[in-house]
Amino acid sequence: MILIVGGAWYAYVAFSTDDDTPDTPLAQIPLTFDDQMAMANLACDGHASVDEKKVIACRTCPQGSDFVGASSGPDAGWSNSGVLTGSFTAPGMDEALMRASGCESHANNMGGDFLFRRDGSKWSLVRYAKSAIADDKCLKSLWGEGRDAVICQNGDMHQGFASSGVQLMTFDTTPPTTVIDTDTYRKVNFVVAEDGSANCGFPLGNPQQTMQFDRVDRAYLVPTNTNRPSVIVKVTLARAKPGKSGVATCPAVQPESYTVTWKNLGDHFEAAEGYVGLAARAQDPCCDLMVASRVEPIHY
């Protein structure tokens, strides 16, 4: 959800709306539309455009992207599908991540991000990163010595299996060797679940295979008595045996709901309430489920 207040751009993020749990608004540095256009023009050699819906776009893909050089066709180039502001590379930095959808393949999350930095009123392009944040499904959390980490819900589908999860992303503090750098951030998983419901009605290679319908429903931040909010993730698990002749008929199953808290301890996130039960289910050899007891940003 995007909210415009007094001409400034703010983001309020909810991964889902399946209950009444309040969402924590992102602490955003206000960005005007002119700010966003200035950034886009830096990434587009001064040729950024705006359509009738106020979507900022560029007809050319950046160097290092999967589709660089593909400038023909109605879908060529990238469009801006979200901006997140913070201090990502060092404390006190006035920075913004602009999501650019369209210049990367499925393997690279269909897009990447431009990292910009502002000095006074002037923006500069720092670098481009492939397959970074996931559109508007991201939250921001202070960690370390005053830098912002990004916490994103992510998802993908391959061969009828949909994965969903929550990742911690931190960004490189060292100056890049080039403007185009594919290794400027690090991703660490809180939880990853698999859902095979797209295979319903199709034969299974193993007639005894357990059908897995697991998913990450929601992630949000909860304030604490410090300035480092905890991360809460809600997960639903459902398992069933296939129907006759090994066909995945997806019979009705009783879902199990889990809510896990990871406490932000400054230099890492530590699993707390709800972890033991979900971790026990992750030991089941039938299914793919990953849940981390400790989520630590990769240090440089």
ABEGO torsion letter per residue (X at the ends): XBBBBGGBBBBBBBABAABABBBBBBBBBBBBAAAAAAAAAAAAGGABBBBAAGBBBBABBBBGBAABGBABEAABEBBBAEBBBEBAABBGBBBBBBBBBGABBAAAGGEBBBBBBBBEABBBBABBBBGBBBEAABBBBBBEAGBBBBBBBBBBBBGGBBBBBBBBBBBBABBBABABBABABBBBBABBBBBAAAABGBBBABAABBBBBBBBABBBBBBBABABBBBBBBBBBBBBBBBBGGBBAGBBBBBBBBBBBBBBAGABBBBBBGAAAAAAAAABAABBBBBBABBBBBBX
